[in-house]
Amino acid sequence: MPAALRYSLPAVLIAPCSPLPREHPDLFPKDDVTSSENIPGTPATDAGNPAPATADSAPPAPATTDPALPAPVIPEPDQTERVILRSAEETGEAGCPCDLIVIEDSTGALTSFALDLVADHPSATVWSWNASCAESRALTGLFPEQVATGRLRLPAGEAPVPLEEFAAGSEAHLVLARLPKSLPGLEDLAGRLAQIAVRTGREDLTLVAGGRVKHMTRSQNEVLGAVFRDVRASRGLGKSRALIAAAPQAGITAPEPMHGAATVSVRGDRRELALRGIGGVFGGARPDAGSLLLLEALDAALTGGELEAHQAVDLGSGNGLLTAYLAAALPDAAVVGSDDDADAVAATHATLAANALEREEVRVTWDASLSRLPDHSIDLVLLNPPFHDGTAVDATLVQGLLDAAARVLRPEGQLWFVHNSHLRYRPEVERRIGPVTQRARDRRFTVLSARRR
Ligand SMILES: C[S@@+](CC[C@H](N)C(=O)[O-])C[C@H]1O[C@@H](n2cnc3c(N)ncnc32)[C@H](O)[C@@H]1O
């Protein structure tokens, strides 16, 4: 392991993707747009949106480092990362003059290790892909020299790059990853790796994916076994273990979006909205019950003339249910669906397309906490935030999103927010945004609105 860099990642490095200048006059500039061309299996066209940027086509935005802060540091690998690294070495040829692919490295430890493995092979490159906009940006800040020399490739630009497109130019035979949290996420990953094997001609492509034993099930082996010829588990290390899946089978097709639907009131009329889920997106293609409760109350307020919005945002758009509602219920408004997660961005595009709700003023952005929207510019923000990090409740996830809503709302603009009824968020919302009204409540969920002071 590299000897340097031993303290934890400063929060400032969890920086947004490509921030817009705050004074930007245009809320939704054209090049913010990502497209349904990013849906797996649907290649980008020259005529439509430009092909997604890669480290080749777009230089990464400068990292948001402050010279007054200590240099960014990569933490020691945790137990799961250590089992991934040990298993990678045991699979052999880890350090051959080959490229390596790293997936979902949230700390930099796996990428750092991969760089170390290829250090003796000047032509080898590490391709580190992350679905999270914030985490991709953080890696750019951690490894500026390696990115500048081309030793390390990261997704760059403002649209998420599908993994199989990003890694299509690699010469990799080994993929280091954390196991996705959900089975659909793992299925999606396996399908994309099979696509990479086809595109790069690497029939020996091997995935080493680690996780905590308590979160691992036999179903994960079965999901991988449907794509790879050889699947086995590593020896355990403490409470972690890795699955090693080698040699993707021929004829595996690109993962297809999941299909679902939600019936909601749009300006008082019941309407079915088609939903699309991609990879590990929250809820797959199913509507979230909290979002449905929020929409019921919001539609009553819009229909009753209690609320008007010309600029509306769905913060954390997931499968796009709330974005699609806004596009349908506010046909003259500018609407933004925004998510940190590449799968969510692709799913939101797909949901809008499935409902014929795409129009110039309806945009979808890959962004962390609305960093590319100007301050005090938005009339209405909808938020169904994450409350869990993995399986643990993490209340801090909400605070940053409430702060983002507070920043972009104009005075008198409204936040509509849904949370689990057993959690207490009213004081938090009131302190960060302004006076709060409870709009709906059932056993599971509570919907609040807050007026920006
Ligand atoms: C609970 S899901 C809600 C999804 C969707 N709005 C719905 O109602 O089904 C929360 C979403 O917020 C996204 N998210 C989490 N942190 C974010 C951030 N800092 N910026 C943007 N999106 C974020 C997640 O990726 C996830 O898709």
Ligand as a Chemical Component Dictionary entry (heavy atoms), coordinates in Angstrom:
data_LIG
# 
_chem_comp.id                   LIG 
_chem_comp.type                 NON-POLYMER 
_chem_comp.pdbx_formal_charge   0 
_chem_comp.three_letter_code    LIG 
# 
loop_
_chem_comp_atom.comp_id 
_chem_comp_atom.atom_id 
_chem_comp_atom.alt_atom_id 
_chem_comp_atom.type_symbol 
_chem_comp_atom.charge 
_chem_comp_atom.model_Cartn_x 
_chem_comp_atom.model_Cartn_y 
_chem_comp_atom.model_Cartn_z 
_chem_comp_atom.pdbx_ordinal 
LIG C1  C1  C 0  -35.464 8.184  -0.783 1  
LIG S1  S1  S 1  -34.870 8.382  -2.419 2  
LIG C2  C2  C 0  -36.245 9.232  -3.149 3  
LIG C3  C3  C 0  -36.310 9.050  -4.631 4  
LIG C4  C4  C 0  -37.546 9.621  -5.316 5  
LIG N1  N1  N 0  -37.644 11.058 -5.138 6  
LIG C5  C5  C 0  -38.798 8.937  -4.857 7  
LIG O1  O1  O 0  -39.616 9.631  -4.284 8  
LIG O2  O2  O -1 -38.945 7.738  -5.050 9  
LIG C6  C6  C 0  -33.655 9.656  -2.216 10 
LIG C7  C7  C 0  -32.839 9.983  -3.452 11 
LIG O3  O3  O 0  -31.946 11.047 -3.106 12 
LIG C8  C8  C 0  -30.722 10.859 -3.791 13 
LIG N2  N2  N 0  -29.690 11.632 -3.090 14 
LIG C9  C9  C 0  -29.097 11.334 -1.919 15 
LIG N3  N3  N 0  -28.224 12.305 -1.585 16 
LIG C10 C10 C 0  -28.271 13.226 -2.583 17 
LIG C11 C11 C 0  -27.601 14.467 -2.818 18 
LIG N4  N4  N 0  -26.723 14.944 -1.941 19 
LIG N5  N5  N 0  -27.895 15.147 -3.942 20 
LIG C12 C12 C 0  -28.798 14.674 -4.822 21 
LIG N6  N6  N 0  -29.452 13.510 -4.644 22 
LIG C13 C13 C 0  -29.209 12.805 -3.535 23 
LIG C14 C14 C 0  -30.528 9.357  -3.779 24 
LIG O4  O4  O 0  -29.627 8.948  -4.794 25 
LIG C15 C15 C 0  -31.958 8.866  -3.977 26 
LIG O5  O5  O 0  -32.236 8.654  -5.348 27 
# 
loop_
_chem_comp_bond.comp_id 
_chem_comp_bond.atom_id_1 
_chem_comp_bond.atom_id_2 
_chem_comp_bond.value_order 
_chem_comp_bond.pdbx_ordinal 
LIG C1  S1  SING 1  
LIG S1  C2  SING 2  
LIG S1  C6  SING 3  
LIG C2  C3  SING 4  
LIG C3  C4  SING 5  
LIG C4  N1  SING 6  
LIG C4  C5  SING 7  
LIG C5  O1  DOUB 8  
LIG C5  O2  SING 9  
LIG C6  C7  SING 10 
LIG C7  O3  SING 11 
LIG C7  C15 SING 12 
LIG O3  C8  SING 13 
LIG C8  N2  SING 14 
LIG C8  C14 SING 15 
LIG N2  C9  SING 16 
LIG N2  C13 SING 17 
LIG C9  N3  DOUB 18 
LIG N3  C10 SING 19 
LIG C10 C11 SING 20 
LIG C10 C13 DOUB 21 
LIG C11 N4  SING 22 
LIG C11 N5  DOUB 23 
LIG N5  C12 SING 24 
LIG C12 N6  DOUB 25 
LIG N6  C13 SING 26 
LIG C14 O4  SING 27 
LIG C14 C15 SING 28 
LIG C15 O5  SING 29 
# 
